[in-house]
Amino acid sequence: MSIAKKILGNTAIQIAGRAVMAVTSVVILKAISNFLGVEGYGTYTAVYEYLAFFGIAADLGLFTIGVREMGKGLRPREFIAGNIMGMRMVTAATAMMLSVMIAFLIPNYSETNIPVGVAIGSIAVFLSIMHGTVSSVLQVEHKMQWSTFGLVGGKLISMFWMLAVVYYFYIGDPSAAAFNNLIWAGVAGNGFALIFTIFFALRVVRFRPSFSMEYWREIFVSALPYGTALVLSTIYFRIDSIMLLFMKGPHEVGLYGMPMRILEILSVIPVYFMNSVLPILSKGLREKSSEVRRMIQLSFDFLFMCAAPIVVGLFVLAYPVIFLISSPEFLSRLSDGYYGSDIAMQILVFAMFFSFLNSLFSYTLVAANKQSILLWINGAAAIFNISANLIVIPAWGFRGAAVNTVVTEVLILCAACFFAKKHVDFKITFGTFIRTFFCAALMGTVVFFLKDPTYNLWGLQNFNVLLLGVIGAVIYGGLIFASGAIPVEFRRKLKF
């Protein structure tokens, strides 16, 4: 099988799985947002936003570094995978215990559901980190379907558990016990995903937790700059919710957190794709292959081709999308001066767009073993983001935080592209970019003008977003084929 087919096939499987998980996530969001209300959902969001800082610190970027090292083929994969697993077990357990202790000491969290929620959620995060370790083996072998099946199965388990909590065991009673059970559902789902993935990963590479201190030191030195960069990335991406909680309260966190959940689901697309590209890109750079430049160009085209319709579609359909996944109290009432989650969505989609493109240049630096540069880029971004939030959140709340996130992503894109070009010989051309842009713009125009006519069609009202989504996908797909926006390599390899 060709490299292009492997990369696209591996990515497609993961995106298909993510699509199924997105549907279950929509069901979950709808159920728990109605059940908990804006403030309760804000508290629920705060638990996972808080744990994200400790989770990424425990990860240390070891998934990406592990994929890169196994892709190089300089050591047996069993040895690398086993030691990565051993390191992550230690770092994850330490980070999760620390997160729980600190949560119970934060005064603002006292007399809320957050400390106990963190204690339960830390188990889910630990299991998720270990699942990522096992998945790195499948990623290198381009057999991520097993990891994806495990994640989908786990998500379904979580969904049915949560639906039972909301609609059977605690009907109309969003008590602390109900809140905790919603988080236990995540533990059950992640536990299933880990066990399922381990079973199939061991059929590809026989490995077990290993503790080679000499290799740990080598990997730690390599991973620390990238891991620290990821921590800083998490700070500038998630600190908004924490600062909103302290400065504005859980209501603003709830309104901001709703679109963030949707964008987090979508933001894994570039991660999946670039993790598929990374082993081949790393090997190409090490061997100074002439194909590296074209690989980077094709990756840029693919990422933009994925991001453009998502951004346009969510911007145009923000109001009905938020209606579909939540309750009316999350929606704007502009005549009353009330700004809801749909406004946050319209701003944050641009941050997601720039993050898609950021991933290409960040992974290029990792492939070139220049991940230490990301430390300085993300450090500067975190400082800028926190400083700006201190100014904009008191005045504009979540709207200011959302705009600040967009600006931060633009700055990171410029810096990452500059340094990637400095260390890797490539040139981005914009022929496909321009054609794709016009395809997405035309699709968005058609969808915009169909919003009102389809509102009363068959009594759909805001559920017309489902019909418009299908129409938009058909229009965009037809246009990119007709315009020749799909690169010739993709057409040839996939036999279009």
FIDO-250658 format. One record per residue (C-alpha): residue number from 1; residue in three letters; x, y, z. Coordinates in Angstrom, 1 decimal, m for minus. Example, Ala and Ser with C-alpha at 12.3 -4.5 7.8 and 13.67 -1.06 7.14 Angstrom:
<atoms>
(atom 1 'ALA' (12.3 m4.5 7.8))
(atom 2 'SER' (13.7 m1.1 7.1))
</atoms>
This chain:
<atoms>
(atom 1 'MET' (0.0 0.0 0.0))
(atom 2 'SER' (1.3 3.5 m0.9))
(atom 3 'ILE' (2.3 6.0 1.8))
(atom 4 'ALA' (m0.4 8.4 0.7))
(atom 5 'LYS' (m3.1 5.6 1.1))
(atom 6 'LYS' (m1.7 4.6 4.5))
(atom 7 'ILE' (m1.8 8.2 5.8))
(atom 8 'LEU' (m5.2 9.0 4.4))
(atom 9 'GLY' (m6.6 5.6 5.3))
(atom 10 'ASN' (m5.3 5.9 8.9))
(atom 11 'THR' (m6.6 9.4 9.2))
(atom 12 'ALA' (m10.0 8.5 7.6))
(atom 13 'ILE' (m10.6 5.7 10.1))
(atom 14 'GLN' (m9.9 8.0 13.0))
(atom 15 'ILE' (m12.1 10.7 11.6))
(atom 16 'ALA' (m14.9 8.3 11.0))
(atom 17 'GLY' (m14.6 7.1 14.6))
(atom 18 'ARG' (m14.5 10.7 15.7))
(atom 19 'ALA' (m17.7 11.3 13.7))
(atom 20 'VAL' (m19.5 8.6 15.6))
(atom 21 'MET' (m18.1 10.0 18.9))
(atom 22 'ALA' (m19.2 13.4 17.9))
(atom 23 'VAL' (m22.8 12.2 17.5))
(atom 24 'THR' (m22.6 10.6 21.0))
(atom 25 'SER' (m21.0 13.8 22.3))
(atom 26 'VAL' (m23.9 15.8 21.0))
(atom 27 'VAL' (m26.4 13.5 22.7))
(atom 28 'ILE' (m24.4 13.8 25.9))
(atom 29 'LEU' (m24.1 17.6 25.7))
(atom 30 'LYS' (m27.8 17.9 25.1))
(atom 31 'ALA' (m28.7 15.7 28.0))
(atom 32 'ILE' (m26.4 17.1 30.6))
(atom 33 'SER' (m26.7 20.8 29.7))
(atom 34 'ASN' (m30.5 20.5 30.0))
(atom 35 'PHE' (m30.1 18.5 33.2))
(atom 36 'LEU' (m27.4 20.7 34.9))
(atom 37 'GLY' (m28.3 24.1 33.5))
(atom 38 'VAL' (m25.8 26.8 32.6))
(atom 39 'GLU' (m24.1 27.0 36.0))
(atom 40 'GLY' (m24.1 23.3 36.6))
(atom 41 'TYR' (m22.6 22.7 33.2))
(atom 42 'GLY' (m20.1 25.4 33.9))
(atom 43 'THR' (m19.0 23.5 37.0))
(atom 44 'TYR' (m18.8 20.2 35.0))
(atom 45 'THR' (m16.7 22.0 32.4))
(atom 46 'ALA' (m14.4 23.4 35.1))
(atom 47 'VAL' (m13.6 19.9 36.4))
(atom 48 'TYR' (m12.2 18.8 33.1))
(atom 49 'GLU' (m10.5 22.1 32.2))
(atom 50 'TYR' (m8.7 21.9 35.5))
(atom 51 'LEU' (m7.6 18.3 35.0))
(atom 52 'ALA' (m6.5 19.1 31.4))
(atom 53 'PHE' (m3.5 21.0 32.8))
(atom 54 'PHE' (m2.3 18.1 34.9))
(atom 55 'GLY' (m3.1 15.6 32.2))
(atom 56 'ILE' (m0.9 17.3 29.6))
(atom 57 'ALA' (1.9 17.8 32.1))
(atom 58 'ALA' (1.8 14.0 32.8))
(atom 59 'ASP' (1.8 13.3 29.1))
(atom 60 'LEU' (5.0 15.3 28.5))
(atom 61 'GLY' (4.5 15.0 24.8))
(atom 62 'LEU' (5.5 11.3 25.1))
(atom 63 'PHE' (2.9 10.1 22.6))
(atom 64 'THR' (4.3 12.3 19.8))
(atom 65 'ILE' (7.9 11.6 20.8))
(atom 66 'GLY' (7.2 7.9 21.0))
(atom 67 'VAL' (5.6 7.9 17.5))
(atom 68 'ARG' (8.6 9.8 16.2))
(atom 69 'GLU' (11.2 7.4 17.8))
(atom 70 'MET' (9.4 4.3 16.7))
(atom 71 'GLY' (9.1 5.8 13.2))
(atom 72 'LYS' (12.8 6.2 13.0))
(atom 73 'GLY' (13.4 2.5 13.5))
(atom 74 'LEU' (16.7 2.9 15.4))
(atom 75 'ARG' (15.5 0.8 18.4))
(atom 76 'PRO' (13.1 m2.1 18.7))
(atom 77 'ARG' (9.5 m0.9 19.0))
(atom 78 'GLU' (8.9 m3.2 21.9))
(atom 79 'PHE' (11.7 m1.5 23.8))
(atom 80 'ILE' (10.5 2.0 23.0))
(atom 81 'ALA' (6.8 1.3 23.7))
(atom 82 'GLY' (7.5 m0.5 26.9))
(atom 83 'ASN' (9.6 2.4 28.3))
(atom 84 'ILE' (7.1 5.1 27.2))
(atom 85 'MET' (4.4 3.2 29.0))
(atom 86 'GLY' (6.5 2.9 32.1))
(atom 87 'MET' (7.3 6.6 32.1))
(atom 88 'ARG' (3.7 7.6 31.5))
(atom 89 'MET' (2.4 5.4 34.3))
(atom 90 'VAL' (4.7 7.1 36.8))
(atom 91 'THR' (4.1 10.7 35.5))
(atom 92 'ALA' (0.3 10.2 35.1))
(atom 93 'ALA' (m0.2 8.7 38.6))
(atom 94 'THR' (1.9 11.5 40.2))
(atom 95 'ALA' (0.1 14.3 38.3))
(atom 96 'MET' (m3.3 12.9 39.1))
(atom 97 'MET' (m2.6 12.6 42.8))
(atom 98 'LEU' (m1.3 16.1 42.8))
(atom 99 'SER' (m4.3 17.4 41.0))
(atom 100 'VAL' (m6.7 16.0 43.6))
(atom 101 'MET' (m4.7 17.3 46.6))
(atom 102 'ILE' (m4.6 20.8 45.1))
(atom 103 'ALA' (m8.3 20.8 44.1))
(atom 104 'PHE' (m9.3 20.3 47.8))
(atom 105 'LEU' (m7.0 23.2 48.8))
(atom 106 'ILE' (m8.4 25.9 46.4))
(atom 107 'PRO' (m10.8 28.1 48.4))
(atom 108 'ASN' (m13.0 28.9 45.3))
(atom 109 'TYR' (m13.6 25.2 44.8))
(atom 110 'SER' (m14.8 24.6 48.4))
(atom 111 'GLU' (m18.5 24.0 48.8))
(atom 112 'THR' (m18.8 23.1 45.1))
(atom 113 'ASN' (m18.9 19.8 43.3))
(atom 114 'ILE' (m15.4 20.4 41.8))
(atom 115 'PRO' (m13.0 18.8 44.3))
(atom 116 'VAL' (m14.9 15.4 44.4))
(atom 117 'GLY' (m15.4 15.7 40.6))
(atom 118 'VAL' (m11.7 16.1 40.2))
(atom 119 'ALA' (m10.9 13.1 42.3))
(atom 120 'ILE' (m13.2 10.9 40.2))
(atom 121 'GLY' (m12.2 12.6 36.9))
(atom 122 'SER' (m8.5 12.0 37.6))
(atom 123 'ILE' (m9.1 8.3 37.2))
(atom 124 'ALA' (m10.6 8.9 33.8))
(atom 125 'VAL' (m7.7 11.1 32.7))
(atom 126 'PHE' (m5.2 8.5 33.9))
(atom 127 'LEU' (m6.9 5.8 31.9))
(atom 128 'SER' (m7.0 8.1 28.9))
(atom 129 'ILE' (m3.2 8.8 29.1))
(atom 130 'MET' (m2.5 5.1 29.2))
(atom 131 'HIS' (m4.7 4.5 26.3))
(atom 132 'GLY' (m2.7 7.1 24.3))
(atom 133 'THR' (0.5 5.2 25.1))
(atom 134 'VAL' (m0.9 2.0 23.8))
(atom 135 'SER' (m2.3 3.7 20.7))
(atom 136 'SER' (1.2 5.1 19.8))
(atom 137 'VAL' (2.1 1.5 18.8))
(atom 138 'LEU' (m0.9 1.2 16.5))
(atom 139 'GLN' (m0.3 4.7 15.1))
(atom 140 'VAL' (3.2 3.8 13.8))
(atom 141 'GLU' (1.8 0.6 12.3))
(atom 142 'HIS' (m1.1 2.5 10.7))
(atom 143 'LYS' (m3.5 0.2 12.5))
(atom 144 'MET' (m5.4 2.9 14.4))
(atom 145 'GLN' (m8.8 1.3 13.7))
(atom 146 'TRP' (m8.4 m0.8 16.9))
(atom 147 'SER' (m7.8 2.3 19.0))
(atom 148 'THR' (m10.7 4.0 17.3))
(atom 149 'PHE' (m13.0 1.1 17.9))
(atom 150 'GLY' (m12.0 1.1 21.6))
(atom 151 'LEU' (m12.7 4.8 21.9))
(atom 152 'VAL' (m16.1 4.5 20.1))
(atom 153 'GLY' (m17.1 1.6 22.4))
(atom 154 'GLY' (m16.0 3.5 25.5))
(atom 155 'LYS' (m17.9 6.6 24.4))
(atom 156 'LEU' (m21.1 4.6 23.9))
(atom 157 'ILE' (m20.7 3.1 27.4))
(atom 158 'SER' (m20.3 6.6 28.8))
(atom 159 'MET' (m23.3 7.9 26.9))
(atom 160 'PHE' (m25.6 5.2 28.1))
(atom 161 'TRP' (m24.4 5.6 31.7))
(atom 162 'MET' (m25.0 9.4 31.5))
(atom 163 'LEU' (m28.5 9.0 29.9))
(atom 164 'ALA' (m29.4 6.5 32.7))
(atom 165 'VAL' (m28.3 9.1 35.3))
(atom 166 'VAL' (m30.3 11.9 33.6))
(atom 167 'TYR' (m33.5 10.1 32.6))
(atom 168 'TYR' (m33.8 7.3 35.0))
(atom 169 'PHE' (m31.9 7.4 38.3))
(atom 170 'TYR' (m31.9 11.2 39.0))
(atom 171 'ILE' (m34.8 12.6 36.9))
(atom 172 'GLY' (m34.9 16.4 37.6))
(atom 173 'ASP' (m32.5 16.1 40.5))
(atom 174 'PRO' (m29.0 17.5 39.5))
(atom 175 'SER' (m27.6 16.7 43.0))
(atom 176 'ALA' (m24.0 16.1 43.9))
(atom 177 'ALA' (m24.5 12.4 43.6))
(atom 178 'ALA' (m25.9 12.8 40.1))
(atom 179 'PHE' (m23.0 15.1 39.1))
(atom 180 'ASN' (m20.5 12.6 40.4))
(atom 181 'ASN' (m22.2 9.8 38.5))
(atom 182 'LEU' (m21.8 11.7 35.3))
(atom 183 'ILE' (m18.1 11.8 35.8))
(atom 184 'TRP' (m18.0 8.1 36.8))
(atom 185 'ALA' (m19.4 7.4 33.3))
(atom 186 'GLY' (m16.2 8.8 31.8))
(atom 187 'VAL' (m14.1 6.5 34.0))
(atom 188 'ALA' (m16.1 3.5 32.7))
(atom 189 'GLY' (m15.8 4.5 29.1))
(atom 190 'ASN' (m12.0 5.2 29.3))
(atom 191 'GLY' (m11.5 1.9 31.1))
(atom 192 'PHE' (m13.1 m0.1 28.3))
(atom 193 'ALA' (m11.2 1.8 25.6))
(atom 194 'LEU' (m7.9 1.0 27.3))
(atom 195 'ILE' (m8.5 m2.7 27.8))
(atom 196 'PHE' (m9.8 m3.1 24.2))
(atom 197 'THR' (m6.9 m1.3 22.7))
(atom 198 'ILE' (m4.3 m3.2 24.8))
(atom 199 'PHE' (m5.7 m6.5 23.5))
(atom 200 'PHE' (m5.2 m5.6 19.9))
(atom 201 'ALA' (m1.9 m3.6 20.3))
(atom 202 'LEU' (m0.3 m6.7 21.8))
(atom 203 'ARG' (m1.1 m8.6 18.7))
(atom 204 'VAL' (1.0 m6.0 16.7))
(atom 205 'VAL' (3.9 m5.5 19.1))
(atom 206 'ARG' (4.5 m7.5 22.3))
(atom 207 'PHE' (5.4 m5.0 24.9))
(atom 208 'ARG' (5.0 m4.4 28.6))
(atom 209 'PRO' (5.9 m1.5 31.0))
(atom 210 'SER' (9.7 m1.2 31.1))
(atom 211 'PHE' (11.9 0.9 33.4))
(atom 212 'SER' (15.2 1.4 31.7))
(atom 213 'MET' (16.5 4.5 33.5))
(atom 214 'GLU' (19.2 5.3 30.9))
(atom 215 'TYR' (16.6 5.3 28.1))
(atom 216 'TRP' (14.2 7.3 30.3))
(atom 217 'ARG' (16.8 10.0 30.7))
(atom 218 'GLU' (17.4 10.1 27.0))
(atom 219 'ILE' (13.6 10.3 26.2))
(atom 220 'PHE' (13.0 12.8 29.0))
(atom 221 'VAL' (15.6 15.2 27.6))
(atom 222 'SER' (14.1 14.9 24.2))
(atom 223 'ALA' (10.5 15.1 25.4))
(atom 224 'LEU' (10.8 17.8 28.1))
(atom 225 'PRO' (10.9 20.9 25.7))
(atom 226 'TYR' (8.0 19.6 23.7))
(atom 227 'GLY' (6.1 18.4 26.8))
(atom 228 'THR' (6.6 21.9 28.4))
(atom 229 'ALA' (5.5 23.4 25.1))
(atom 230 'LEU' (2.3 21.3 25.3))
(atom 231 'VAL' (1.7 22.5 28.9))
(atom 232 'LEU' (2.0 26.1 27.8))
(atom 233 'SER' (m0.2 25.4 24.8))
(atom 234 'THR' (m2.8 24.0 27.3))
(atom 235 'ILE' (m2.4 27.1 29.4))
(atom 236 'TYR' (m3.1 29.5 26.6))
(atom 237 'PHE' (m6.0 27.3 25.2))
(atom 238 'ARG' (m7.7 26.4 28.5))
(atom 239 'ILE' (m6.8 29.2 30.9))
(atom 240 'ASP' (m9.8 31.2 29.6))
(atom 241 'SER' (m12.2 28.9 31.4))
(atom 242 'ILE' (m10.3 28.9 34.6))
(atom 243 'MET' (m10.0 32.7 34.6))
(atom 244 'LEU' (m13.7 33.1 33.7))
(atom 245 'LEU' (m14.6 30.9 36.6))
(atom 246 'PHE' (m12.6 33.0 39.1))
(atom 247 'MET' (m13.5 36.4 37.5))
(atom 248 'LYS' (m17.1 35.9 36.2))
(atom 249 'GLY' (m18.4 32.7 37.7))
(atom 250 'PRO' (m19.7 29.3 36.4))
(atom 251 'HIS' (m22.4 30.9 34.3))
(atom 252 'GLU' (m19.9 32.4 31.9))
(atom 253 'VAL' (m17.9 29.2 31.9))
(atom 254 'GLY' (m21.0 27.3 30.9))
(atom 255 'LEU' (m21.7 29.6 28.0))
(atom 256 'TYR' (m18.0 29.5 26.9))
(atom 257 'GLY' (m17.6 25.8 27.5))
(atom 258 'MET' (m20.4 24.6 25.2))
(atom 259 'PRO' (m18.8 25.6 21.9))
(atom 260 'MET' (m15.4 24.7 23.3))
(atom 261 'ARG' (m16.6 21.1 23.6))
(atom 262 'ILE' (m17.6 21.0 20.0))
(atom 263 'LEU' (m14.4 22.6 18.8))
(atom 264 'GLU' (m12.3 20.1 20.9))
(atom 265 'ILE' (m14.0 17.3 19.1))
(atom 266 'LEU' (m13.1 18.7 15.7))
(atom 267 'SER' (m9.6 19.8 16.7))
(atom 268 'VAL' (m8.5 16.2 16.8))
(atom 269 'ILE' (m8.6 16.0 13.0))
(atom 270 'PRO' (m5.2 17.7 12.5))
(atom 271 'VAL' (m3.8 15.8 15.4))
(atom 272 'TYR' (m4.8 12.4 13.9))
(atom 273 'PHE' (m3.6 13.5 10.5))
(atom 274 'MET' (m0.2 14.8 11.6))
(atom 275 'ASN' (0.4 11.8 13.9))
(atom 276 'SER' (0.0 9.7 10.8))
(atom 277 'VAL' (2.4 11.9 8.8))
(atom 278 'LEU' (4.9 12.3 11.6))
(atom 279 'PRO' (6.8 8.9 11.3))
(atom 280 'ILE' (7.2 9.3 7.6))
(atom 281 'LEU' (8.1 13.0 7.8))
(atom 282 'SER' (10.7 12.2 10.5))
(atom 283 'LYS' (12.3 9.5 8.4))
(atom 284 'GLY' (12.2 11.8 5.3))
(atom 285 'LEU' (14.0 14.6 7.1))
(atom 286 'ARG' (16.6 12.2 8.6))
(atom 287 'GLU' (17.3 10.8 5.1))
(atom 288 'LYS' (17.1 14.2 3.5))
(atom 289 'SER' (14.5 13.0 1.1))
(atom 290 'SER' (13.3 15.2 m1.7))
(atom 291 'GLU' (9.7 14.2 m1.0))
(atom 292 'VAL' (9.6 16.2 2.3))
(atom 293 'ARG' (8.7 19.5 0.6))
(atom 294 'ARG' (5.8 18.0 m1.3))
(atom 295 'MET' (4.6 16.1 1.8))
(atom 296 'ILE' (4.4 19.4 3.7))
(atom 297 'GLN' (2.6 21.1 0.9))
(atom 298 'LEU' (0.1 18.3 0.6))
(atom 299 'SER' (m0.4 18.3 4.4))
(atom 300 'PHE' (m1.1 22.1 4.3))
(atom 301 'ASP' (m3.7 21.6 1.5))
(atom 302 'PHE' (m5.4 18.7 3.3))
(atom 303 'LEU' (m5.6 20.6 6.6))
(atom 304 'PHE' (m7.0 23.7 5.0))
(atom 305 'MET' (m9.5 21.6 2.9))
(atom 306 'CYS' (m10.8 20.1 6.2))
(atom 307 'ALA' (m10.9 23.4 8.2))
(atom 308 'ALA' (m12.5 25.7 5.6))
(atom 309 'PRO' (m16.0 24.1 5.4))
(atom 310 'ILE' (m16.1 23.5 9.2))
(atom 311 'VAL' (m15.3 27.2 9.9))
(atom 312 'VAL' (m17.8 28.5 7.4))
(atom 313 'GLY' (m20.5 26.0 8.3))
(atom 314 'LEU' (m20.3 26.6 12.1))
(atom 315 'PHE' (m20.1 30.4 11.7))
(atom 316 'VAL' (m23.3 30.5 9.5))
(atom 317 'LEU' (m25.2 27.9 11.6))
(atom 318 'ALA' (m23.9 28.7 15.1))
(atom 319 'TYR' (m27.4 29.5 16.5))
(atom 320 'PRO' (m29.2 26.3 15.4))
(atom 321 'VAL' (m26.1 24.2 16.2))
(atom 322 'ILE' (m26.1 25.4 19.8))
(atom 323 'PHE' (m29.9 24.9 20.0))
(atom 324 'LEU' (m29.4 21.4 18.8))
(atom 325 'ILE' (m26.8 20.4 21.4))
(atom 326 'SER' (m28.0 22.4 24.4))
(atom 327 'SER' (m31.0 24.2 25.8))
(atom 328 'PRO' (m32.5 27.7 25.1))
(atom 329 'GLU' (m30.7 29.3 28.0))
(atom 330 'PHE' (m27.4 28.9 26.2))
(atom 331 'LEU' (m28.7 30.9 23.2))
(atom 332 'SER' (m28.3 34.6 22.6))
(atom 333 'ARG' (m31.1 37.1 23.1))
(atom 334 'LEU' (m29.6 40.1 21.5))
(atom 335 'SER' (m32.7 42.3 22.0))
(atom 336 'ASP' (m32.1 41.8 25.7))
(atom 337 'GLY' (m28.4 42.3 25.5))
(atom 338 'TYR' (m27.8 38.7 26.4))
(atom 339 'TYR' (m24.9 37.0 24.6))
(atom 340 'GLY' (m24.9 33.2 24.4))
(atom 341 'SER' (m22.9 30.3 23.3))
(atom 342 'ASP' (m23.7 30.8 19.7))
(atom 343 'ILE' (m21.7 34.1 19.8))
(atom 344 'ALA' (m18.8 32.3 21.4))
(atom 345 'MET' (m19.0 29.7 18.7))
(atom 346 'GLN' (m18.8 32.3 15.9))
(atom 347 'ILE' (m15.6 33.7 17.3))
(atom 348 'LEU' (m13.9 30.5 18.4))
(atom 349 'VAL' (m14.2 28.8 15.0))
(atom 350 'PHE' (m11.5 31.1 13.7))
(atom 351 'ALA' (m9.2 30.0 16.5))
(atom 352 'MET' (m9.9 26.4 15.5))
(atom 353 'PHE' (m9.0 27.3 11.9))
(atom 354 'PHE' (m5.6 28.7 12.8))
(atom 355 'SER' (m4.9 25.8 15.1))
(atom 356 'PHE' (m5.4 23.4 12.2))
(atom 357 'LEU' (m2.7 25.1 10.3))
(atom 358 'ASN' (m0.5 25.5 13.4))
(atom 359 'SER' (m0.4 21.8 13.8))
(atom 360 'LEU' (1.5 21.4 10.5))
(atom 361 'PHE' (4.3 23.7 11.4))
(atom 362 'SER' (4.5 22.4 15.0))
(atom 363 'TYR' (4.8 18.8 13.9))
(atom 364 'THR' (7.4 19.8 11.3))
(atom 365 'LEU' (9.5 21.2 14.1))
(atom 366 'VAL' (9.1 18.0 16.1))
(atom 367 'ALA' (10.0 15.9 13.1))
(atom 368 'ALA' (13.1 18.0 12.7))
(atom 369 'ASN' (14.0 17.5 16.4))
(atom 370 'LYS' (13.5 21.2 17.0))
(atom 371 'GLN' (10.7 20.9 19.5))
(atom 372 'SER' (12.5 23.1 22.0))
(atom 373 'ILE' (11.5 26.1 19.7))
(atom 374 'LEU' (7.8 25.3 20.5))
(atom 375 'LEU' (8.7 25.9 24.2))
(atom 376 'TRP' (9.5 29.5 23.5))
(atom 377 'ILE' (6.6 30.0 21.1))
(atom 378 'ASN' (4.0 28.6 23.4))
(atom 379 'GLY' (5.5 30.3 26.4))
(atom 380 'ALA' (5.2 33.7 24.8))
(atom 381 'ALA' (1.7 32.8 23.7))
(atom 382 'ALA' (0.7 31.8 27.3))
(atom 383 'ILE' (2.1 35.0 28.7))
(atom 384 'PHE' (0.3 37.1 26.1))
(atom 385 'ASN' (m3.0 35.2 26.6))
(atom 386 'ILE' (m3.1 35.5 30.3))
(atom 387 'SER' (m2.1 39.2 30.3))
(atom 388 'ALA' (m4.7 40.0 27.7))
(atom 389 'ASN' (m7.4 38.0 29.5))
(atom 390 'LEU' (m6.8 40.1 32.7))
(atom 391 'ILE' (m7.8 43.1 30.6))
(atom 392 'VAL' (m10.6 41.8 28.4))
(atom 393 'ILE' (m12.5 39.3 30.7))
(atom 394 'PRO' (m13.6 41.9 33.3))
(atom 395 'ALA' (m15.0 44.1 30.5))
(atom 396 'TRP' (m16.3 41.6 27.9))
(atom 397 'GLY' (m16.4 38.2 29.7))
(atom 398 'PHE' (m16.3 35.2 27.5))
(atom 399 'ARG' (m16.5 37.3 24.3))
(atom 400 'GLY' (m13.2 38.9 25.2))
(atom 401 'ALA' (m11.6 35.6 26.1))
(atom 402 'ALA' (m12.8 34.1 22.7))
(atom 403 'VAL' (m11.3 37.0 20.7))
(atom 404 'ASN' (m8.1 36.8 22.7))
(atom 405 'THR' (m7.9 33.0 21.8))
(atom 406 'VAL' (m8.1 33.9 18.1))
(atom 407 'VAL' (m5.4 36.5 18.3))
(atom 408 'THR' (m3.2 34.1 20.2))
(atom 409 'GLU' (m3.6 31.3 17.6))
(atom 410 'VAL' (m2.7 33.8 14.8))
(atom 411 'LEU' (0.5 34.8 16.6))
(atom 412 'ILE' (1.5 31.2 17.1))
(atom 413 'LEU' (0.8 30.4 13.4))
(atom 414 'CYS' (3.2 33.2 12.3))
(atom 415 'ALA' (5.9 32.2 14.7))
(atom 416 'ALA' (5.7 28.4 14.1))
(atom 417 'CYS' (5.7 28.9 10.3))
(atom 418 'PHE' (8.7 31.3 10.5))
(atom 419 'PHE' (10.8 28.8 12.6))
(atom 420 'ALA' (9.7 25.8 10.6))
(atom 421 'LYS' (10.9 27.4 7.4))
(atom 422 'LYS' (14.1 28.4 9.0))
(atom 423 'HIS' (15.0 24.7 9.9))
(atom 424 'VAL' (13.2 22.8 7.1))
(atom 425 'ASP' (13.5 23.5 3.4))
(atom 426 'PHE' (9.9 23.9 2.1))
(atom 427 'LYS' (7.7 26.4 0.3))
(atom 428 'ILE' (3.9 26.7 0.6))
(atom 429 'THR' (2.0 27.6 m2.6))
(atom 430 'PHE' (m1.6 28.8 m2.5))
(atom 431 'GLY' (m3.2 27.5 m5.6))
(atom 432 'THR' (m5.2 24.8 m3.8))
(atom 433 'PHE' (m5.8 27.2 m0.9))
(atom 434 'ILE' (m7.5 29.8 m3.1))
(atom 435 'ARG' (m9.7 27.3 m4.9))
(atom 436 'THR' (m10.7 25.7 m1.6))
(atom 437 'PHE' (m11.5 29.1 m0.1))
(atom 438 'PHE' (m13.9 29.9 m2.9))
(atom 439 'CYS' (m15.5 26.5 m2.7))
(atom 440 'ALA' (m16.1 27.0 1.1))
(atom 441 'ALA' (m17.3 30.6 0.6))
(atom 442 'LEU' (m19.8 29.6 m2.1))
(atom 443 'MET' (m21.1 26.7 0.1))
(atom 444 'GLY' (m21.5 29.1 3.0))
(atom 445 'THR' (m23.4 31.6 0.9))
(atom 446 'VAL' (m25.9 28.9 m0.3))
(atom 447 'VAL' (m26.4 27.6 3.3))
(atom 448 'PHE' (m26.9 31.2 4.6))
(atom 449 'PHE' (m29.6 31.9 2.1))
(atom 450 'LEU' (m31.3 28.6 2.7))
(atom 451 'LYS' (m31.5 29.1 6.5))
(atom 452 'ASP' (m34.8 31.0 6.5))
(atom 453 'PRO' (m36.6 29.1 3.8))
(atom 454 'THR' (m35.8 25.8 5.5))
(atom 455 'TYR' (m36.8 27.0 9.0))
(atom 456 'ASN' (m40.5 26.2 8.5))
(atom 457 'LEU' (m40.0 23.4 6.0))
(atom 458 'TRP' (m41.6 20.2 7.4))
(atom 459 'GLY' (m41.7 21.9 10.8))
(atom 460 'LEU' (m38.0 21.6 11.2))
(atom 461 'GLN' (m37.3 25.1 12.8))
(atom 462 'ASN' (m33.8 25.0 14.2))
(atom 463 'PHE' (m33.5 21.3 13.4))
(atom 464 'ASN' (m33.0 22.6 9.8))
(atom 465 'VAL' (m29.3 22.6 10.7))
(atom 466 'LEU' (m29.3 18.8 9.9))
(atom 467 'LEU' (m30.7 19.3 6.4))
(atom 468 'LEU' (m28.4 22.3 5.8))
(atom 469 'GLY' (m25.4 20.3 7.0))
(atom 470 'VAL' (m26.1 17.6 4.4))
(atom 471 'ILE' (m26.7 20.2 1.6))
(atom 472 'GLY' (m23.5 22.1 2.6))
(atom 473 'ALA' (m21.4 18.9 2.5))
(atom 474 'VAL' (m22.8 17.9 m0.9))
(atom 475 'ILE' (m22.1 21.4 m2.4))
(atom 476 'TYR' (m18.6 21.6 m0.9))
(atom 477 'GLY' (m17.7 18.1 m2.0))
(atom 478 'GLY' (m19.0 18.7 m5.5))
(atom 479 'LEU' (m17.2 22.0 m5.8))
(atom 480 'ILE' (m13.7 20.8 m4.7))
(atom 481 'PHE' (m13.9 17.9 m7.2))
(atom 482 'ALA' (m15.1 20.2 m10.0))
(atom 483 'SER' (m12.6 22.9 m9.3))
(atom 484 'GLY' (m9.6 20.5 m9.2))
(atom 485 'ALA' (m8.8 21.5 m5.6))
(atom 486 'ILE' (m7.9 18.0 m4.6))
(atom 487 'PRO' (m4.2 17.5 m5.3))
(atom 488 'VAL' (m3.3 15.2 m8.1))
(atom 489 'GLU' (m1.4 12.9 m5.7))
(atom 490 'PHE' (m4.5 12.3 m3.7))
(atom 491 'ARG' (m6.6 11.7 m6.8))
(atom 492 'ARG' (m4.1 9.3 m8.3))
(atom 493 'LYS' (m3.4 7.3 m5.1))
(atom 494 'LEU' (m7.1 7.1 m4.2))
(atom 495 'LYS' (m8.0 6.4 m7.9))
(atom 496 'PHE' (m10.5 9.3 m8.2))
</atoms>
